[in-house]
Amino acid sequence: MPGGDALFTAVFITVISLALFGIAAFTLWWQMHAWRTPEVLASTRFNAPDGGGRLSFSLLLPARHEQAVLEHTIDRLLESSHTDYEIIVIVGHDDPETAAVAERAAGRAPDRVRVVVDHHETKNKPKALNTALPHCRGDIVGVFDAEDQVHPELLAHVDHAFRASGADVVQGGVQLINFHSSWYSLRNCLEYFFWFRSRLHLHAEKGFIPLGGNTVFVRTDVLREADGWDQNCLAEDCDLGVRLSSVGKKVVVAYDSDMVTREETPGSLMSLLKQRTRWNQGFLQVYRKKDWQQLPGRGQRWLARYTLMTPFMQAASGVIIPVNFAVAVFLDVPVGIAFVTFLPMLAAMVTFVFEVVGLHDFGRQYGLPVRFVHYVKLVVGGPFYQVMLAGAAIRAVWREHRGRNEWELTSHTGAHLDTAPAVDTAPPAGGAAVPAAVPGRRAAAPAAVGTAAATTGISAGATATATATAIREDSRQ
């Protein structure tokens, strides 16, 4: 290789490798935010309610072709211990099967359940939510998905969080449960665990938060002032969080394994790919809308850029890491350069350590048996899951470039209902400080949740040991 070309190649490889390693370090540090200190861990939980519920809730339940799971979700919501709430089920005018389930539920509980029909010719979730918004009578609007398993004490905890913190928005925890269903389900469940258990709390603290798609509660007047959800955005939850963050609304995030809303993973790898494509394309749409540029702090704006572009960095890293490996092995480069090319792979190895510890804690917190084969699937499936994430990101860019914005619906079968043990309806013992709130400037189903090894990692050593100890401490509390 000529001298000039060799120098250029060495410099290029070094820069790319160090950049990937730096991204990995930041991502892992943020991912482990909740376990940094006992104080941070305590601040992420709901405080025990004081029994003085004073807020009313309008719970929106958009359902399209969800006749298999909708009735169970409505029944769970009707078990709520809160005394002042209504359930508004939104069904399409062209979906008689789901509408029949909703009408039966309304007939059984007419004082609690109402049905609103969405007559838009082209259907999507934000259109359904906006259809129901004028019908909301409560102080707080909450959003759930049609397959959700909701804890009966959740509304009481959210009520207290609003009153104790003065928040405009409260984001509760969501957890995929059926980790045993497939190799990708296991990784999908772990992504949610890190995202809602830890990463979203960091976003709330920094004042920029892409809200989740359900178990999110917004003051009704704040939501109406924001004109509801963007009907043309494929990540309407993320978009709402960005817009509210940018105008300084106060967001609180709280997570208790007892209180999380339980869901299922997509039923097939293709369904997961389409779901991730939709989320990624939605993040790209939010980035291009530039509402995040109104954030007052430079650090907030950089965090917004990084978060909204994460899926596309994942796509790039999925290509670059194998190339780096090939360069280090097959090309005649200096030893120092070859060592640098392995840094992203080292990051990937360290990430696996944290994921193994996280999977163990996930099983303990939710009373699910995690066996040796699951740890093997977690590690072996990592590279393949990264390929799926990269494919979804590339597909999202292609769809956005072609102007294809149709909503690819994720079907549900109720797999999480077979997996999840019975939920204890008693509130958790004790209580922690009021959830960490963000006086802040403004803060999704996790499109940036990728715990893909290629983009998360840092040196192990004492950091891994300390974090593992903190996670074990969390599972005992």
C-alpha positions in Angstrom: 0.0 0.0 0.0 1.5 3.4 -1.0 2.6 5.6 1.9 0.0 8.3 1.4 -2.8 5.8 1.1 -1.6 3.9 4.2 -1.5 7.1 6.3 -5.0 8.1 5.1 -6.4 4.7 5.9 -4.8 4.6 9.3 -6.1 8.0 10.2 -9.6 7.2 8.9 -9.7 3.9 10.9 -8.5 5.5 14.0 -11.0 8.4 13.9 -14.0 6.0 13.2 -12.9 3.6 15.9 -12.5 6.2 18.6 -15.8 7.8 17.6 -17.6 4.6 17.9 -15.9 3.8 21.2 -16.9 7.3 22.5 -20.5 6.9 21.5 -20.5 3.5 23.2 -19.1 4.9 26.4 -21.7 7.7 26.6 -24.6 5.3 25.7 -23.7 2.8 28.4 -23.1 5.5 31.0 -26.6 6.9 30.3 -28.1 3.5 30.2 -26.9 2.7 33.7 -28.0 6.1 35.1 -30.5 4.7 37.6 -27.9 2.5 39.4 -25.1 5.1 39.9 -26.0 5.8 43.5 -28.6 4.6 46.0 -30.0 8.1 46.0 -30.5 8.1 42.3 -32.1 4.6 42.4 -34.5 5.7 45.1 -35.5 8.8 43.2 -36.7 6.7 40.2 -39.5 5.1 42.1 -43.1 6.1 42.8 -43.8 7.5 46.2 -46.5 5.6 48.2 -49.8 7.3 47.6 -51.3 9.3 50.5 -54.9 8.0 49.9 -56.1 11.5 49.0 -56.9 11.1 45.3 -58.0 14.4 44.0 -57.5 14.2 40.3 -59.8 12.6 37.7 -58.5 10.6 34.7 -59.6 10.0 31.1 -57.9 6.8 30.0 -57.6 6.5 26.2 -57.5 3.1 24.7 -57.0 3.1 20.9 -57.7 -0.3 19.5 -57.6 -1.5 15.9 -58.1 -5.2 15.1 -57.4 -5.9 18.7 -60.4 -8.1 19.5 -58.2 -10.8 20.9 -56.7 -8.8 23.7 -59.0 -5.7 24.2 -61.5 -7.2 26.7 -58.7 -8.3 29.1 -57.2 -4.8 29.1 -60.5 -3.1 29.8 -61.2 -5.6 32.6 -57.8 -4.8 34.1 -58.5 -1.1 34.0 -61.9 -1.6 35.6 -60.1 -3.1 38.6 -58.4 0.2 39.4 -58.5 1.2 43.0 -58.8 4.9 42.0 -62.3 6.3 42.4 -62.5 8.9 39.6 -61.7 7.7 36.1 -63.3 7.0 32.7 -62.1 4.6 29.9 -62.6 5.8 26.4 -62.1 3.1 23.8 -61.4 4.4 20.3 -62.3 2.0 17.4 -62.3 2.4 13.7 -65.6 2.6 11.7 -64.3 -0.3 9.6 -63.4 -2.6 12.5 -66.7 -4.3 13.6 -65.0 -7.1 15.6 -63.0 -4.8 17.9 -66.0 -2.4 18.1 -68.2 -5.3 19.3 -65.8 -6.1 22.1 -65.7 -2.4 23.1 -69.5 -2.1 23.1 -69.9 -5.2 25.3 -67.5 -3.7 27.8 -69.4 -0.4 27.7 -72.6 -2.2 28.3 -71.2 -4.0 31.4 -69.8 -0.7 32.9 -71.7 2.2 31.3 -70.6 4.6 34.1 -66.9 3.9 33.3 -66.5 2.9 29.7 -67.4 4.9 26.6 -66.7 4.1 22.9 -65.6 6.7 20.4 -65.5 5.9 16.7 -62.7 7.1 14.5 -64.0 7.9 11.0 -60.7 8.8 9.3 -60.3 6.9 6.1 -56.6 6.4 6.8 -56.2 5.2 10.3 -53.3 5.6 12.8 -52.8 5.9 16.5 -52.4 9.7 16.8 -55.6 10.2 14.7 -57.5 7.9 17.1 -56.2 9.8 20.1 -57.1 13.1 18.7 -60.5 11.9 17.9 -61.1 11.1 21.6 -59.4 14.2 23.1 -62.5 16.4 22.8 -64.5 13.8 24.7 -62.1 13.7 27.7 -63.7 14.9 31.0 -60.8 14.2 33.4 -58.1 16.5 34.7 -55.5 14.0 33.4 -55.4 12.2 30.0 -53.7 8.8 30.2 -52.8 6.6 27.2 -52.7 2.8 27.1 -52.4 0.2 24.4 -55.0 -2.4 23.7 -52.9 -5.3 25.0 -51.7 -3.6 28.2 -51.9 -5.3 31.6 -52.3 -2.4 34.0 -51.8 -2.6 37.8 -54.9 -1.7 39.8 -52.9 0.7 42.0 -51.2 2.6 39.2 -53.7 5.5 39.0 -53.4 6.1 42.7 -49.6 6.4 42.4 -49.8 8.6 39.3 -52.4 10.9 41.1 -50.0 11.3 44.0 -47.0 11.9 41.7 -48.9 14.8 40.0 -50.0 16.4 43.2 -46.7 16.0 45.1 -44.4 17.2 42.2 -46.6 19.7 40.3 -45.7 17.8 37.1 -47.4 18.5 33.8 -46.5 15.0 32.6 -46.0 11.7 34.4 -44.4 8.8 32.5 -44.8 5.4 34.1 -42.9 2.2 33.4 -43.7 -0.3 30.6 -42.2 -3.7 30.4 -42.3 -6.4 27.8 -42.7 -9.7 29.6 -42.6 -12.8 27.3 -38.8 -13.0 27.1 -39.0 -16.7 26.5 -41.0 -16.6 23.3 -38.0 -16.2 20.9 -34.3 -15.2 20.8 -35.3 -11.7 19.8 -38.1 -11.4 22.4 -35.4 -11.8 25.1 -33.4 -8.9 23.7 -36.5 -6.8 23.2 -37.6 -7.3 26.8 -34.2 -6.3 28.1 -34.2 -3.2 25.9 -37.4 -2.0 27.6 -36.0 -2.9 31.0 -33.0 -0.6 30.6 -34.9 2.1 28.8 -37.8 2.6 31.3 -35.9 1.5 34.4 -33.0 3.9 33.8 -32.5 5.8 30.5 -35.7 7.8 30.6 -34.9 9.1 34.1 -31.7 10.6 32.7 -33.7 12.3 29.9 -36.2 13.7 32.4 -33.3 15.0 34.6 -31.7 16.7 31.5 -35.0 18.3 30.4 -35.4 16.5 27.1 -37.5 13.4 27.0 -39.0 11.3 24.1 -42.1 10.1 25.9 -43.2 6.5 25.7 -46.3 5.4 23.7 -48.4 4.3 26.7 -48.6 4.6 30.5 -48.0 8.3 29.9 -50.2 10.9 31.6 -50.6 14.5 30.6 -52.7 17.3 32.2 -55.7 17.7 29.9 -55.3 21.5 29.6 -51.6 21.1 28.7 -52.4 18.5 26.0 -55.1 20.6 24.5 -52.8 23.6 24.5 -50.3 21.6 22.5 -53.1 20.6 20.0 -52.8 17.0 21.0 -50.7 14.6 18.9 -49.2 15.1 15.5 -51.4 13.0 13.2 -48.7 12.8 10.5 -45.8 11.6 12.8 -45.0 7.9 13.1 -43.6 8.4 16.6 -46.4 10.6 18.0 -45.3 9.8 21.6 -41.7 11.0 21.0 -43.0 14.1 19.1 -45.3 15.1 22.0 -42.4 14.7 24.5 -40.1 16.8 22.4 -42.7 19.6 21.9 -43.6 19.7 25.6 -39.9 19.7 26.6 -39.2 22.5 24.3 -41.8 24.8 26.0 -40.6 24.0 29.5 -43.2 21.6 30.7 -42.3 19.6 33.8 -41.9 15.9 33.3 -41.7 13.2 36.0 -40.6 9.6 35.2 -41.3 6.9 37.8 -40.7 3.2 37.7 -41.6 0.4 40.1 -41.5 -3.2 38.9 -44.8 -3.7 40.8 -46.5 -0.8 38.9 -45.2 -1.3 35.4 -47.6 -1.9 32.5 -47.0 -5.3 31.1 -46.9 -5.9 27.3 -45.9 -8.5 24.8 -43.2 -8.4 22.1 -44.1 -8.5 18.4 -45.1 -12.0 17.3 -42.6 -12.3 14.5 -39.2 -11.0 13.5 -40.7 -9.3 10.5 -43.3 -7.6 12.8 -40.5 -6.4 15.0 -38.6 -5.1 12.0 -41.7 -3.1 10.8 -42.3 -1.7 14.3 -38.7 -0.5 14.6 -38.9 0.9 11.1 -41.9 2.9 12.1 -40.2 4.2 15.3 -37.0 5.0 13.5 -38.8 6.9 10.7 -40.8 8.7 13.4 -37.6 9.8 15.1 -36.3 11.0 11.8 -39.5 13.0 11.3 -39.2 14.6 14.8 -35.6 15.5 14.1 -36.6 17.2 10.8 -39.4 19.1 12.4 -36.7 20.9 14.6 -38.9 21.6 17.6 -35.9 20.4 19.7 -34.0 23.4 18.5 -36.1 25.5 20.9 -34.6 23.8 23.9 -32.7 26.5 25.9 -29.6 24.6 26.8 -26.8 23.6 24.4 -26.4 20.3 26.2 -30.1 19.6 25.8 -30.0 20.2 22.1 -27.0 17.9 21.8 -28.8 15.2 23.7 -31.8 15.7 21.4 -29.6 15.3 18.3 -27.9 12.3 19.7 -31.2 10.6 20.8 -33.1 11.2 17.6 -30.2 10.1 15.4 -29.3 7.0 17.5 -31.1 4.5 15.2 -29.0 5.7 12.3 -25.8 5.5 14.2 -26.7 1.9 15.0 -27.2 1.3 11.3 -23.8 2.8 10.5 -22.0 0.9 13.3 -23.5 -2.4 12.1 -21.5 -1.9 8.9 -18.4 -0.2 10.3 -17.5 -2.7 13.0 -17.1 -5.7 10.7 -15.1 -3.5 8.3 -12.8 -2.4 11.2 -12.3 -6.1 12.2 -11.4 -7.0 8.6 -9.0 -4.1 8.3 -7.2 -5.1 11.6 -6.9 -8.8 10.5 -6.2 -8.6 6.8 -4.5 -5.3 6.1 -1.0 -4.3 6.9 -1.5 -1.6 9.4 0.6 -0.6 12.4 0.0 -2.6 15.6 -1.3 0.5 17.4 -3.9 1.2 14.7 -4.9 -2.5 14.7 -5.5 -2.3 18.5 -7.6 0.8 18.1 -9.9 -0.9 15.6 -10.7 -3.5 18.3 -12.0 -0.9 20.8 -15.6 -1.0 19.5 -15.5 -4.8 19.8 -14.2 -4.4 23.4 -17.1 -2.1 24.1 -19.4 -4.8 22.7 -18.0 -7.4 25.0 -18.4 -5.2 28.1 -21.9 -4.4 27.1 -22.7 -8.1 27.1 -21.5 -8.2 30.8 -24.0 -5.5 31.7 -26.7 -7.2 29.7 -26.2 -10.5 31.5 -26.4 -8.8 34.9 -29.5 -6.9 33.7 -31.2 -10.1 32.5 -30.6 -11.7 35.9 -32.1 -8.7 37.6 -35.0 -8.6 35.2 -35.9 -12.2 36.1 -35.6 -11.6 39.8 -37.8 -8.5 39.8 -40.6 -10.1 37.8 -40.4 -13.5 39.2 -39.5 -15.1 35.9 -37.2 -18.1 35.6 -34.1 -17.1 33.6 -32.1 -20.2 32.7 -28.6 -20.8 31.3 -30.0 -21.2 27.8 -31.5 -17.6 28.0 -28.0 -16.2 28.7 -26.6 -18.1 25.8 -29.4 -16.7 23.5 -28.7 -13.2 24.8 -25.0 -13.3 23.9 -25.3 -15.3 20.6 -28.3 -13.3 19.4 -26.5 -9.9 19.9 -24.9 -9.6 16.5 -28.1 -10.8 14.7 -30.2 -8.4 16.7 -27.8 -5.6 15.6 -28.3 -6.6 12.0 -32.1 -6.3 12.5 -31.7 -2.8 14.1 -29.5 -1.7 11.2 -31.9 -3.1 8.7 -34.8 -1.2 10.3 -32.9 2.0 10.3 -32.0 1.7 6.7 -35.5 0.8 5.8 -36.8 3.9 7.7 -34.5 6.2 5.8 -35.6 4.7 2.5 -39.3 5.0 3.4 -38.9 8.6 4.5 -37.0 9.4 1.3 -39.8 7.9 -0.8 -42.5 9.7 1.2 -44.1 6.5 2.5 -45.8 7.3 5.8 -48.4 4.6 6.1 -48.8 3.1 9.6 -47.6 -0.6 9.8 -49.7 -2.0 12.5 -48.2 -4.4 15.1 -50.6 -7.2 15.9 -50.9 -8.7 19.4 -51.9 -12.2 20.6 -51.7 -11.9 24.4 -48.4 -13.8 24.8 -47.5 -11.7 27.9 -50.7 -12.8 29.6 -49.5 -16.4 29.7 -46.0 -15.4 30.9 -46.7 -12.8 33.6 -47.5 -14.1 37.1 -50.5 -12.7 38.9 -49.9 -9.1 39.8 -50.2 -8.3 43.5 -52.8 -5.6 43.9 -51.3 -4.4 47.2 -49.2 -1.2 46.9 -45.5 -1.7 47.3 -44.2 -1.5 50.9 -42.8 1.8 52.0 -42.2 4.3 49.4 -39.4 6.3 47.9 -38.9 10.0 47.4 -41.1 11.6 44.8 -39.8 10.6 41.4 -37.0 12.7 40.0 -38.7 15.6 38.3 -37.5 17.9 35.7 -38.3 21.5 36.0 -37.6 21.4 32.7 -37.5 22.3 29.5 -39.0 19.5 27.7 -38.8 16.0 27.2 -40.7 7.3 23.1 -41.8 3.6 22.8 -38.2 3.3 22.9 -36.9 3.8 19.4 -33.5 4.7 20.8 -33.6 1.9 23.2 -31.2 -0.1 21.2 -28.9 -1.9 23.6 -27.1 -3.2 20.5 -23.6 -4.1 21.5 -22.2 -2.1 18.6 -23.3 1.2 20.1 -23.0 0.6 23.9 -19.9 -0.2 25.8 -17.0 1.0 27.9 -14.2 -0.6 29.8 -15.3 -3.1 32.4 -13.3 -3.4 35.6 -14.6 -1.7 38.7 -17.5 0.0 36.8 -19.1 -3.4 36.0 -18.7 -4.7 39.5 -20.1 -1.6 41.1 -23.1 -1.5 38.7 -23.8 -5.2 39.2 -23.9 -4.6 42.9 -26.3 -1.7 42.5 -28.6 -3.8 40.3 -28.7 -6.6 42.9 -29.5 -4.0 45.5 -32.3 -2.7 43.3 -33.8 -6.2 43.1 -33.9 -6.6 46.8 -35.7 -3.3 47.5 
